[in-house]
Amino acid sequence: MILLIKICKIPFHYFEFVKPIEEILKKLNIEFITVHYNDLTSEMFSKADKVIISGTSLKDNSFLDDVDKFDWIKEFDKPVLGICGGMHILDLIYDGKLKEVQEIGLNTINFNEEFFGFNGKTEVYELHNLCVESTEFDVIAISEECPQAIKHKHRLLYAVLFHPEVRNKKLIERFVKC
């Protein structure tokens, strides 16, 4: 089962950032549960095979005040994929830092190694005001301004700053199938 974690505070943002991920999982007939991070339980973690942490809109960053609620990731021994704000969370719980960089719209990034089927130059959709500055993660893809795909050096933690639920849906499909 996939545990899909919403970080959106504003309910309407579900339709742009969470529902498209749910649609990908439904199309693949993959069992999942969607829950807001404030409502997580230990039973959900025990049933989950993998976790996806969704993104949210540019101004919906209240989750940054609650990063300590994601400390469970340090003990979770199954794959986690963070998308946009999910990338911020993964980086911050490992003492990373965020810097202000706005990237909106289509952008070409370069994967310097294979990442869930992506390699080389790839067009992605971006919508963020912040990017990560990390030491615990290897940078797999980068734009001119920001790391765009990272993986933890020793754990099954992966993250992308762009929005594969908008464009590059295959990334989510490959993550849940691997």
Secondary structure, DSSP 8 states (H G I E B T S, - for coil): -EEEEE--SSGGGHHHHTHHHHHHHHHTT--EEEEEGGG--HHHHHH-SEEEE----TT--GGGGGGGGGGGGGT--S-EEEETHHHHHHHHHTT-EEEEEEEEEEEEEEEEEEETTEEEEEEEEEEEEEEEE-SSEEEEEE-SSSEEEEEESSSSEEEESS-TTTS-HHHHHHHHH-
